[in-house]
Structure formats: C-alpha cells, structure tokens
Amino acid sequence: MSQESAVYTHGHHESVLRSHTWRTAANSAAYLLDSLKPHMKILDIGCGPGTITADLAALVPDGSVTGLERAPGVLEQARAVADGRGLTNVHFAVGDVHALDYPDDTFCVVHAHQVLQHVGDPVQALREMRRVTKPGGVVAVRDGDYATMTWYPSVSGMDEWLDLYERVARANGGEPDAGRRLRSWALAAGFAPEAVTSTASAWCYSTPEERAWWSGLWADRTLASTYAQRATEGGHATEAELHAISAAWREWGAQEDGWFAVLHGEILCRV
C-alpha cells in the first residue's frame, strides 16, 4: 500500500495556524452537517489544530470523533481546543491517509478538509477512506481550487503569487486545483457515480477586518512559512520576489473596494 510521498506545502507556521484556527464546521463543512446523527463515530483526517474536529464532536454527543494528523506537533494545540470546550468524546492520533491504521467498516463518517490537495495519491487516500467507512456511511471531502481564486482590484504581484503557489505546491507532489478533481478522484477510487454528490461553496473576504486578516496571513506566510522555504530552496522564487509578493498582499488588503473569493469543491460519497 502506498505511503505519503508529498510534502505539506504550508507547514504549521503561526501564519498558517492563524488561518486554520478560524475554520469551523459551519464555515468549512456545512455540506456535511445534515448527514450527522448524535450517535455517529467520525474520523477527521488532517485535523490540524482541531477546531473543526471539536465542532464535529459537539454535534455527535453520543458518538465520538478521532482527529488524525501526520504532523504530531500540532496535535497538542488540537487537544487544548477540545479540552477547553470540555469535550470528552474526541481524541487525536498520528497517521497517514494512504494507509489508515483502522479496520474495515470502523467509522460512520470519514471527513477530510483541505487534505487531498496536499497528498501524493488522492485516489489511494479515497480508497482508504472508503475502506474504513461502514456500509451506509459517508466519505466527505472539501478542497480549495487555487486557479479559481479571484479578487478585485487587480494589484501588481497578486498574479505572480498565484503562479508561484501553484508551482511550489505541484513541486511538493500536491495538486492545488484539487476542488475540481474531487468527483473524478472519487470515481477512480471505486465510488459509483450515483453515490457521489458534488457541490461547491466559497469563502469570501470583503470587510476591512476580513481583508486585513486574509492579506496579513498570506503576506506573513509568503515570507516566513514552510511554503516560503520551499519556494526559495526549490528555485521557484528569490527572497526579493517573495518580499514583492508579500507587499502586494498588503497593498490589496488596504484597498477599500477589495474583495477575494476562494472556491471549494465538495463531495459526499455514500458507502
């Protein structure tokens, strides 16, 4: 069975976790929530700092949630989030989505948010997610699609950011335009076409506070995260080019008419 071969592009710098800890079940997994029942057993793959995981645990008070992450360091923060909310039906583990360490038919729901864009073999990942899901259960996946990200106004350097990010992500073994591919990957993993419900939703940043937050985290990420390191070490950008892109983000964020949309593909796959 294949093991992870891709490198996680973002890493877990503070500027990355600033984004990840903003995520909730409501703003990042709304397409799944109607499928949840209080007794369900859920596997949350790529749980990161655990904010979505904790929300899912609160929604299944008679069930349980396992948060799974390849990077053990971030799980300390995830446990603190769960403990801070008084949740006793959630725990966390280290693992690889390509080779899940669980028996067949273990979970009612297997969920992955912004994961398949970063893995080396998304089809194998979906096969494993399907394997550990009980008959009658659901595999739920949501991923962004970078090429469809759009913004206004046009600021010099922003197009260069998108081009650079896509090149770095692909060099790391991932697929940044994963959202549009989710249905295709699910079918290749063995799900029947009629078992896959495909939807889309978006994050949108337009208020002064939203623009400051979104532009600031990307400006910082461009200079200080694992992504920045991979960009320079891989020969994709110079330090000067990264500083120019970071400045472009801050310039965009200062525009009174600024607007940014992030499109996501979503799939619910019935087992």
VEXDREN-2710 file (C-alpha; in Angstrom, 1 decimal):
% VEXDREN-2710
k/r/px/py/pz
1/MET/0.0/0.0/0.0
2/SER/1.4/3.4/-0.9
3/GLN/2.7/5.8/1.8
4/GLU/2.7/9.6/1.7
5/SER/5.1/10.9/-0.8
6/ALA/4.1/14.6/-1.0
7/VAL/5.4/17.4/1.2
8/TYR/2.8/19.6/3.0
9/THR/3.3/22.9/1.3
10/HIS/2.2/25.2/4.1
11/GLY/3.7/23.7/7.2
12/HIS/2.5/24.9/10.6
13/HIS/3.9/28.4/11.0
14/GLU/1.8/30.8/13.1
15/SER/0.6/32.5/9.9
16/VAL/-0.8/29.1/8.7
17/LEU/-2.4/28.3/12.0
18/ARG/-4.0/31.7/12.1
19/SER/-6.0/30.6/9.1
20/HIS/-6.6/27.0/10.2
21/THR/-7.9/28.0/13.7
22/TRP/-10.5/30.3/12.0
23/ARG/-12.2/27.2/10.5
24/THR/-15.4/25.8/11.9
25/ALA/-17.8/23.1/11.0
26/ALA/-20.2/25.9/9.9
27/ASN/-17.8/27.7/7.6
28/SER/-15.9/24.7/6.3
29/ALA/-18.1/21.6/6.5
30/ALA/-21.7/22.9/6.0
31/TYR/-22.3/20.4/3.2
32/LEU/-21.8/17.5/5.7
33/LEU/-23.8/18.7/8.7
34/ASP/-27.2/17.5/7.6
35/SER/-25.8/13.9/7.4
36/LEU/-24.7/13.8/11.0
37/LYS/-26.6/12.0/13.7
38/PRO/-25.8/12.2/17.5
39/HIS/-24.5/8.6/17.8
40/MET/-22.0/8.7/14.9
41/LYS/-18.4/7.7/15.0
42/ILE/-16.3/10.1/12.9
43/LEU/-12.7/10.2/11.6
44/ASP/-11.5/13.7/10.8
45/ILE/-8.4/13.4/8.6
46/GLY/-5.9/16.2/8.5
47/CYS/-7.4/17.7/11.6
48/GLY/-4.6/20.3/12.2
49/PRO/-5.3/22.5/15.3
50/GLY/-8.7/20.7/15.8
51/THR/-11.3/23.5/15.5
52/ILE/-13.4/21.6/13.0
53/THR/-12.8/18.4/14.9
54/ALA/-14.1/19.9/18.1
55/ASP/-17.2/21.2/16.4
56/LEU/-17.9/17.8/14.9
57/ALA/-17.5/16.2/18.4
58/ALA/-20.1/18.6/19.8
59/LEU/-22.5/17.6/17.1
60/VAL/-22.3/13.9/17.9
61/PRO/-22.6/13.9/21.7
62/ASP/-23.5/10.2/21.8
63/GLY/-20.7/9.3/19.4
64/SER/-17.0/10.0/19.1
65/VAL/-14.5/11.8/16.9
66/THR/-10.9/10.8/16.1
67/GLY/-8.7/13.6/14.8
68/LEU/-5.9/12.3/12.6
69/GLU/-2.8/14.2/11.6
70/ARG/0.5/13.4/10.0
71/ALA/2.3/16.2/11.9
72/PRO/2.3/15.3/15.7
73/GLY/3.4/18.7/16.8
74/VAL/0.1/20.5/16.0
75/LEU/-2.0/17.9/18.0
76/GLU/-1.0/19.5/21.3
77/GLN/-3.0/22.5/20.2
78/ALA/-5.8/20.4/19.0
79/ARG/-6.1/18.6/22.3
80/ALA/-6.1/22.0/24.1
81/VAL/-9.0/23.1/21.9
82/ALA/-11.0/20.0/22.8
83/ASP/-10.1/20.3/26.5
84/GLY/-11.0/24.0/26.5
85/ARG/-14.5/23.1/25.3
86/GLY/-15.0/20.3/27.8
87/LEU/-15.3/17.6/25.1
88/THR/-14.8/14.1/26.3
89/ASN/-15.7/12.2/23.1
90/VAL/-12.8/13.3/21.0
91/HIS/-9.2/12.1/20.8
92/PHE/-6.3/12.5/18.4
93/ALA/-3.8/10.3/16.7
94/VAL/-0.9/10.4/14.2
95/GLY/-1.4/8.6/10.9
96/ASP/-1.2/8.6/7.1
97/VAL/-4.4/8.8/5.0
98/HIS/-2.8/6.5/2.4
99/ALA/-2.6/3.6/4.9
100/LEU/-5.1/4.2/7.7
101/ASP/-4.4/2.1/10.8
102/TYR/-8.1/1.1/11.4
103/PRO/-10.1/-2.0/10.5
104/ASP/-12.6/-2.1/7.7
105/ASP/-16.0/-0.6/8.4
106/THR/-14.9/1.4/11.5
107/PHE/-16.5/4.8/11.1
108/CYS/-19.9/6.3/10.2
109/VAL/-18.3/9.4/8.6
110/VAL/-14.8/9.9/7.3
111/HIS/-14.1/13.6/6.8
112/ALA/-11.1/15.5/5.2
113/HIS/-10.9/19.2/4.8
114/GLN/-8.2/20.7/2.6
115/VAL/-6.3/17.4/2.6
116/LEU/-6.4/15.8/-0.8
117/GLN/-4.7/18.8/-2.5
118/HIS/-1.6/18.1/-0.4
119/VAL/-1.3/14.3/-0.7
120/GLY/0.8/12.2/-3.2
121/ASP/-2.0/9.8/-4.2
122/PRO/-5.5/11.2/-3.6
123/VAL/-7.2/8.2/-5.2
124/GLN/-5.5/5.8/-2.8
125/ALA/-6.4/8.2/0.0
126/LEU/-10.1/8.0/-1.0
127/ARG/-9.9/4.2/-1.3
128/GLU/-8.6/4.0/2.3
129/MET/-11.3/6.5/3.5
130/ARG/-13.9/4.3/1.8
131/ARG/-12.4/1.1/3.3
132/VAL/-12.7/2.3/6.9
133/THR/-16.3/3.7/6.4
134/LYS/-19.2/1.5/7.5
135/PRO/-21.8/0.4/4.9
136/GLY/-24.4/3.2/4.9
137/GLY/-21.8/5.7/6.0
138/VAL/-20.3/8.7/4.1
139/VAL/-16.9/10.0/3.0
140/ALA/-16.9/13.8/3.0
141/VAL/-14.2/15.8/1.3
142/ARG/-13.8/19.5/0.7
143/ASP/-10.8/21.1/-1.1
144/GLY/-10.0/24.5/-2.5
145/ASP/-9.2/25.2/-6.1
146/TYR/-6.4/27.8/-6.4
147/ALA/-6.8/28.6/-10.1
148/THR/-10.4/29.7/-9.5
149/MET/-9.5/32.1/-6.7
150/THR/-10.4/35.6/-7.8
151/TRP/-10.0/39.0/-6.4
152/TYR/-10.5/42.7/-7.0
153/PRO/-8.9/45.1/-7.6
154/SER/-6.0/43.9/-9.7
155/VAL/-2.8/44.6/-7.8
156/SER/0.6/44.1/-9.3
157/GLY/2.2/41.0/-7.8
158/MET/-1.0/39.1/-7.0
159/ASP/-1.0/37.1/-10.2
160/GLU/2.6/36.3/-9.5
161/TRP/1.6/34.9/-6.1
162/LEU/-0.9/32.5/-7.6
163/ASP/1.5/31.3/-10.2
164/LEU/4.2/30.8/-7.6
165/TYR/2.0/29.0/-5.2
166/GLU/0.8/26.5/-7.8
167/ARG/4.3/25.8/-9.0
168/VAL/5.5/25.2/-5.4
169/ALA/2.6/23.0/-4.5
170/ARG/3.0/20.8/-7.5
171/ALA/6.7/20.5/-7.0
172/ASN/5.9/19.3/-3.5
173/GLY/3.8/16.5/-5.0
174/GLY/0.3/18.0/-4.5
175/GLU/-2.5/19.3/-6.7
176/PRO/-3.5/22.9/-5.8
177/ASP/-6.5/22.8/-8.1
178/ALA/-8.0/19.8/-6.3
179/GLY/-11.5/21.1/-5.9
180/ARG/-12.5/20.5/-9.5
181/ARG/-11.0/17.0/-9.4
182/LEU/-12.7/15.5/-6.3
183/ARG/-15.5/13.8/-8.2
184/SER/-13.1/12.3/-10.7
185/TRP/-10.9/11.0/-8.0
186/ALA/-13.8/9.5/-6.1
187/LEU/-15.0/7.6/-9.2
188/ALA/-11.4/6.4/-9.8
189/ALA/-11.4/5.2/-6.1
190/GLY/-14.4/3.0/-6.8
191/PHE/-17.4/5.0/-5.7
192/ALA/-20.4/4.6/-8.0
193/PRO/-21.4/7.8/-9.9
194/GLU/-24.8/7.8/-8.2
195/ALA/-23.2/7.5/-4.8
196/VAL/-21.3/10.8/-5.2
197/THR/-23.0/14.1/-4.6
198/SER/-20.8/17.0/-5.8
199/THR/-21.3/20.6/-4.6
200/ALA/-19.3/23.8/-4.3
201/SER/-19.1/26.7/-1.8
202/ALA/-16.9/29.7/-1.2
203/TRP/-15.2/31.8/1.4
204/CYS/-15.4/35.5/0.7
205/TYR/-13.3/38.3/2.3
206/SER/-14.5/41.8/1.8
207/THR/-14.9/43.8/5.0
208/PRO/-11.9/45.8/6.3
209/GLU/-11.4/43.3/9.1
210/GLU/-11.6/40.3/6.7
211/ARG/-9.2/41.9/4.2
212/ALA/-6.7/42.7/6.9
213/TRP/-6.8/39.2/8.3
214/TRP/-6.6/37.4/4.9
215/SER/-4.0/39.6/3.4
216/GLY/-1.9/39.7/6.5
217/LEU/-1.7/36.0/7.0
218/TRP/-0.7/35.5/3.3
219/ALA/1.8/38.3/3.5
220/ASP/3.4/36.7/6.5
221/ARG/3.1/33.2/5.1
222/THR/4.9/34.3/1.9
223/LEU/8.0/35.3/3.9
224/ALA/8.1/33.0/7.0
225/SER/6.4/29.7/6.4
226/THR/7.5/26.3/5.1
227/TYR/5.9/27.5/1.8
228/ALA/8.4/30.3/1.6
229/GLN/11.3/28.0/2.4
230/ARG/10.2/25.5/-0.3
231/ALA/9.8/28.4/-2.8
232/THR/13.4/29.6/-2.4
233/GLU/15.1/26.2/-1.8
234/GLY/13.3/24.8/-4.9
235/GLY/14.5/27.7/-7.1
236/HIS/10.9/28.9/-7.7
237/ALA/11.5/32.4/-6.3
238/THR/14.1/34.7/-4.9
239/GLU/13.9/36.4/-1.5
240/ALA/13.3/39.7/-3.3
241/GLU/10.4/38.2/-5.3
242/LEU/8.8/36.9/-2.1
243/HIS/9.1/40.3/-0.5
244/ALA/7.4/41.8/-3.5
245/ILE/4.6/39.3/-3.4
246/SER/4.2/39.9/0.4
247/ALA/3.9/43.6/-0.2
248/ALA/1.3/43.0/-3.0
249/TRP/-0.8/41.2/-0.5
250/ARG/-0.7/44.1/2.0
251/GLU/-1.4/46.5/-0.8
252/TRP/-4.5/44.5/-1.9
253/GLY/-5.7/44.3/1.8
254/ALA/-5.6/48.1/2.1
255/GLN/-8.0/48.7/-0.8
256/GLU/-11.4/49.9/0.3
257/ASP/-13.1/48.1/-2.5
258/GLY/-11.1/44.9/-2.0
259/TRP/-12.8/41.5/-2.4
260/PHE/-11.4/38.0/-2.5
261/ALA/-13.3/34.7/-3.1
262/VAL/-12.0/31.1/-2.5
263/LEU/-14.0/28.4/-4.3
264/HIS/-14.1/24.9/-2.9
265/GLY/-15.2/21.6/-4.4
266/GLU/-17.1/19.2/-2.1
267/ILE/-18.1/15.6/-2.4
268/LEU/-20.3/13.4/-0.2
269/CYS/-19.7/9.8/-1.1
270/ARG/-22.2/7.2/0.2
271/VAL/-20.7/3.8/1.0
END
